[in-house]
């Protein structure tokens, strides 16, 4: 299975490593919209200009598109789906139906298979919700994220004047998680479920009080949470906050029995040292499924909901039944 | 979707309740090999003789077979798959390939769809292993069961002379679970991972020391574990041990990155007040998938590995993408 990477940020670098753990796959190269000579890959993988991508039409089985959801993927995924099987990690929940429709049109017309919104949320968290809801149709869901770095929130702080660097951790509130396990967290507000910890390197002479206030009152990002702001040095940032850990848990609690007398709880939990590398692992498994489904004529846009788990695995159906069932 | 139940034990009773939580399904009735007049259903569902099942050939979309794996299902599932779409909970791990082959032959020849080995282990635990292995191909697995009642082990104690009733709890060892999260539990022995707690009602005048010794030295069941035996009264058994709770966790820990520098942990955890009712919830969701797959011409024997999660859900593809992704 010949895999290519389109875009070389944290996810692209993660895919480069993840494919090496899958002996049934090989990497063709990285495509970049930057000057290819300016991009140095971690493993010496060749870098090509995005302009040359069509020359590789018959040399790539699946293109993993590693771009941002705000502006990159809405354009790139439908465009590349006209010529390749593709996988992306589109994660703007509210715009998924629109993205799905655009990608489905391009992939269906050209006979390709596209899998969108891969990763862990959307992705593995989503699929764990679907299983839980199918088993416990009246179950209640809670999703907790963290403790982990939110890159969107870190970026939002970095845009404040006087801020040199920032890292934001989303932290789940333990007592809310305990309530969720009991099925008692429905209707909890954002503030009741998570806190936000911000570590900020300020520019010399900046007004720290103003920065802290701008963070804590920022609508959508911080105003609805209990937020703490800690000013640190550049050295501390580098030493203590250079990794991108994350994780979280989806909890579903439902009742069964003639009179709902039995409580049943399902938890799907991730503890990730590296958020982008785990996301990459999911994208690579989805690429395997995209390739196989395309080979069977299953074209158009898919999500992880449409993919039989066996299609994600390098193991044969017989091996799966013998060793995993 | 018209569902029927074949066999009316704990699982059959659980299916009867579970279907009521799914508005897209209705129950046709229970089929029993006992005298139908001797079987009283929990909800007043009609009971028919197993001998009359073929008269219902066109009135049932999926038959959920609720029998034991030792002798019932190896015969019943292939037999019923000749005339019905079927779901079973066959759980003798070592014999799954053989059962699969027998059921596949019957279902393929007759154009039906059969899903075997539904439930939570095999079942949801199995599918969580497949996902984890696809994402972290070099990850290590540990499965812990409990704290919960093992019916097979309880039965084994009941067969000892002088034992009137017994309940066996499988209990995971916390320190082993902590090691598993760190990826350090590989090669742990049975004794290192679980203990076994037995509650026994002895017949009057029975030799308690002999019973305790027979339990603790029983090969396969108890000899490889640290086992405790507590003798209790019939009243205590009824008061404290009349429920069938269970649960457990599948832990997968793998590493990612250029030099495996990042640890990633996936946990799928169940806490069940009622083991048979949760199993029933899974079987009912699998029945939905069997019916849909048969409608698309996907016949033969399947496992949960072959089923796209969307096929388990009562929600439409659009609803799933909008609300679960």
Interface residues (C-beta under 8 A of the other chain):
Chain A: X14 X17 X18 X21 X22 X42 X43 X93 X96 X97 X100 X117 X122 X124 X126 X127 X128 X129 X130 X131 X133 X134 X135 X136 X137 X138 X181 X243 X256 X257 X258 X261 X262 X263 X264 X265 X266 X267 X268 X269 X270 X271 X272 X273 X274 X277 X278 X280 X281 X282 X285 X288 X303 X304 X305 X306 X307 X308 X309 X310 X312 X313 X314 X315 X317 X318 X320 X321 X322 X324 X325
Chain B: X14 X17 X18 X21 X22 X42 X43 X93 X96 X97 X100 X117 X122 X124 X126 X127 X128 X129 X130 X131 X133 X134 X135 X136 X137 X138 X181 X243 X256 X257 X258 X261 X262 X263 X264 X265 X266 X267 X268 X269 X270 X271 X272 X273 X274 X277 X278 X280 X281 X282 X285 X288 X303 X304 X305 X306 X307 X308 X309 X310 X312 X313 X314 X315 X317 X318 X320 X321 X322 X324 X325
